[in-house]
Amino acid sequence: MFKKMEKVFDIIGEILAVVLVIVFALLIIDAKFPFLSNVEWLKNAFEVIRNYGALLLIAVVGLEAMSKRNLLFQLIFIALLALIVVFLFFPETYSNFMGMIGGGN
């Protein structure tokens, strides 16, 4: 299903990885030496990229990997990805999940 898209997913994945590294580095540097406080909209944009960029990168790299597999594995991956995206619309589920990972109360 995705065989022809493998190169496209590869390029998009590489670009996303570089963007995420830059965003994470800027946010970490900003935590120690605040320089984004004056540009609140930019900091908010970086926070959104940080929060959803990792999921997007996982999706793109996963689709690239699934492009080499048979249709059954592709459908399973797409179904699991859809499950994740649907549950992102239920903030309490996402918060509970992050609390489990972060060891929250």
N, C-alpha and C positions, 0 to 999 in steps of 0.2 A: 504494500500500500504506500509506503514512504520511501521506497528504494531510490527514486529520482531526486528526493529531497535531502538525501544524506549530506551532500556538500553544503547545501543552504543551512541546514541545522548546525553543521560544523562551524561555519563562518559566524552565524549568529551566536553560538555558544562561546566562541573565542572572544567576540566583542563584549558580550555580557560579562564574561569572567573579568576582563580588564576593567570594565566600568565598575563592577562590584568591588574590586580590589581598591580602586581609586576612591570610591565612596566610603568604604570601610576605613581606609587610611585617613581621609579627611575628617571623618567623624571621631576617630580615636585621637587625632591631633587636636581637634576642637575641644575634646573633653579636658585636655590638659591646658591648652592655650586657646581660650575662647576667641575665635575670630569670626565665627558665623552668626554671633548674636545680633550683629547689626543688620544682617540680611536674613530675616526670619523665614521668608518664603523659600529661600534656597536651602536652609537647614531642614525645613519641613519636607521639601522635595527629596533631599538626601535620605531622610528618615523613611519615606515611603519606598524609595529605591532599595534601601537596606532591608526593609521588612518583606517586600514582595519580590525583589530581584533574585533572592536565593531560590525561591520557589520557581520562578520563571527559568532560571538557569538549570535547575534540576529537570524541569519539563523539557527544555530544549535538548539537553544532553541525553535524557532518557529517550526522546523521540529519535535522536540520531542513533542511539544504540538499538532501538527497536526496528529501525529501518533495515537492519541486517537480519532480523528474525522473521519467523513465519507469522501469519495473520493472527493466530491465537494469542501469541505473546503481545502483539501490538494492541489487540483489543483489550486484553487484561490490563496493560499499562495505561491505556486511554481511560478505561473504567476507573482505575485507582486514582488517576490524575483528576478525573471529573469529581470523584468523591471528595478529594481534598479541596477543590475549588468550591464545591457546593457548601461544604462545612465552613469555609471561610466567611460565608454569609451569616453564620450563627456565632456571634462573638463569644458567647459563654462557653461553647465547645472549644473554641480556639484558646480561650483563656485557661480553661481547665487543662488542656493539653500542654500549654506552655508552662503551667504551674507544675505539672508532672515532671517535665524535663528539667526545669530550673530548680526543682526541689522546694517550690513555694509552699505556703501554708495551706 
